[in-house]
Amino acid sequence: MDGLIGLGGTVVILLVLGGAIGFVDRRAFAPRWLLVASLVVAVNDACMTRAYGLVPDLVGGDWNWQGKLLALAASLGIAALPTFGWRRSGLRFSQDAGSLKAAVPVAALYCAFFLAVALAFPGGKVDAEEIAFQLTMPGFEEEVFYRGILLLALDRAFTGRLRLFGVEWGWGAVLSCMLFGMAHAFGFSGGHFSFDAMTMALTALPSFIAVWLRLRTGSIVLPVLLHNFGNSLSLLI
């Protein structure tokens, strides 16, 4: 029940904030795509929680392998729908022509950020399963979702653009980063909502770099690789 209430809080925030943004610029707002974005957030959350515990954990382990795999499968299935599309969702290995020259320095900045975080907050003792999980699941599942199908849905909900740092930014980029931060920092338990501002900053802010890489290269390949690098770095140092 706590998970459902937490999801409800996240969806309400998305709809209220998205609706307010859309009201200000109604000509560049497609409400149905905001509803689609809310729906894919709900689907992702249901998969991550194994339908809030209703689906038995058949994979096992100390980490949420099954939830991540279910969420990844759902995101890939949504990306395969004609209204989304693999290429439009960034699910391709090819990079836009000439993009890597600009992307490499930004990728280095991303690595430097997580190196600083790893040095400031060193991890404790870890086992092989944790290292294996952090080297794979977060980047694959979260990038396909947040920088793939969710970003696409939100970019269709808010079509206004501002060119900055060589890419076309929209409210979809901002909201997808906000939701990524909230997934780590916002929740409901013990009868009340909780929010961790530090966790929000450490997740939402670097996700703007991942969005820039996704928009500049047209692909989620670099975000996936860098995400898993960032997650595992503190474990390996």
PyMOL commands that set and color helices and strands:
alter all, ss='L'
color gray80, all
select helices_A, chain A and resi 2-24+26-28+31-48+50-53+65-79+99-120+128-134+137-157+171-185+197-217+221-236
alter helices_A, ss='H'
color red, helices_A
select strands_A, chain A and resi 162-164+167-169+186-189+192-195
alter strands_A, ss='S'
color yellow, strands_A
deselect
rebuild
show_as cartoon
